[in-house]
Amino acid sequence: MPCTRRTFLQHALTVMAYSYGLFARPSAHAAPDIAKPAFSLLEQTLKELFNGSKIIETDKIDIQVPMIAENGAVVPITVSSSLNNVRKVYILVEKNPQPLSARFALAPELETIVSARLKMAETSDVIVVAETHDGLYSAKAGVKVTIGGCGG
């Protein structure tokens, strides 16, 4: 069978990939990875963003988000707050692969009102964290994401 340029390149790339370990074969003695991570993605994200600082729940953050979203790709959210000296506002979606959905830096003279459109992978809580000079404050709201508006 004659070797064409295409098959030669395929074989050469496969050999190079194996030699660099890109297609590593599983070991016969490898133990299955049964252990689950100790922290969820949301907890890891909060730890990385705020270095383990205490976040206080408050009712001074108002989250306007639909209770039921027919399309998880475009979920509108508006956040307002009566807290003083808000420097940053973080919007996180608990069950998204990347929990941090938005981050806003605010000037001190601005009123604390921000809005965005979120992409939500599934039914989840939306957590808003406001960073002030006094500390970190949070509030959350649940959003049910339906498939095609059918309530499922």
SVG drawing of the C-alpha trace seen along z (x, -y; Angstrom):
<svg xmlns="http://www.w3.org/2000/svg" viewBox="-44 -62 53 65">
<polyline fill="none" stroke="black" stroke-width="0.4" points="0.0,0.0 1.5,-3.3 2.0,-6.0 0.3,-9.3 1.4,-12.5 -1.8,-12.7 -1.2,-9.3 2.4,-10.1 1.6,-13.3 -1.1,-11.6 1.3,-8.9 4.1,-11.4 1.8,-13.6 0.5,-10.6 4.0,-9.5 5.0,-13.0 1.9,-13.3 2.6,-10.0 6.2,-10.9 5.2,-14.2 2.6,-12.4 -0.5,-14.1 -2.2,-10.7 -1.0,-9.0 -2.3,-5.5 -3.9,-4.8 -1.8,-2.6 -3.1,0.9 -2.4,0.2 -4.0,-3.2 -6.6,-3.6 -9.9,-5.1 -10.4,-8.7 -13.2,-8.3 -12.4,-11.2 -14.6,-14.3 -13.1,-17.7 -13.4,-19.1 -14.8,-22.4 -17.3,-23.3 -16.3,-25.6 -18.3,-28.5 -16.4,-28.1 -13.1,-28.0 -14.0,-31.1 -15.0,-33.0 -11.8,-31.9 -9.7,-33.1 -11.6,-36.4 -11.7,-37.4 -8.8,-35.5 -11.1,-33.8 -12.5,-37.1 -15.8,-36.9 -18.9,-37.7 -21.9,-39.0 -25.4,-38.4 -27.5,-41.5 -30.9,-42.7 -29.4,-46.0 -28.7,-44.4 -31.6,-44.2 -31.5,-41.6 -34.0,-41.8 -33.9,-38.6 -36.7,-36.4 -37.7,-33.5 -38.2,-31.4 -36.0,-31.9 -37.2,-30.5 -33.8,-30.8 -30.7,-30.2 -28.5,-31.8 -29.9,-35.3 -31.1,-35.9 -31.4,-39.6 -30.3,-40.8 -30.3,-44.2 -28.6,-44.8 -29.0,-47.8 -27.8,-48.5 -28.3,-51.0 -24.9,-50.1 -22.5,-53.1 -19.1,-53.3 -19.6,-50.3 -16.3,-49.8 -17.0,-46.6 -20.0,-44.4 -19.5,-40.7 -22.2,-38.5 -21.7,-34.7 -23.8,-31.8 -23.5,-28.8 -23.7,-25.9 -22.0,-27.5 -18.7,-26.0 -17.2,-29.5 -19.1,-30.9 -17.9,-34.5 -20.3,-35.9 -19.6,-39.7 -17.4,-42.1 -18.1,-45.8 -15.7,-48.5 -17.6,-51.6 -16.5,-55.1 -17.4,-56.4 -19.7,-59.1 -21.8,-56.6 -25.1,-55.2 -24.9,-51.4 -27.1,-50.1 -25.7,-47.6 -27.3,-45.3 -26.2,-42.5 -27.4,-39.5 -26.2,-36.2 -25.7,-32.8 -26.9,-30.1 -26.1,-26.4 -29.0,-25.2 -31.3,-26.1 -29.2,-27.8 -28.7,-30.5 -27.3,-33.9 -25.0,-35.4 -24.2,-39.1 -21.2,-40.2 -20.7,-44.0 -17.2,-45.1 -17.3,-48.2 -14.8,-50.0 -16.3,-48.3 -16.2,-44.7 -18.0,-42.2 -21.8,-41.8 -23.8,-39.4 -27.3,-38.5 -28.7,-35.7 -31.7,-34.8 -32.8,-31.6 -33.5,-31.2 -35.2,-28.2 -34.0,-27.7 -36.5,-25.9 -35.9,-24.1 -37.9,-25.9 -40.2,-27.4 -41.8,-24.1 -41.1,-24.2 -38.7,-21.2"/>
</svg>
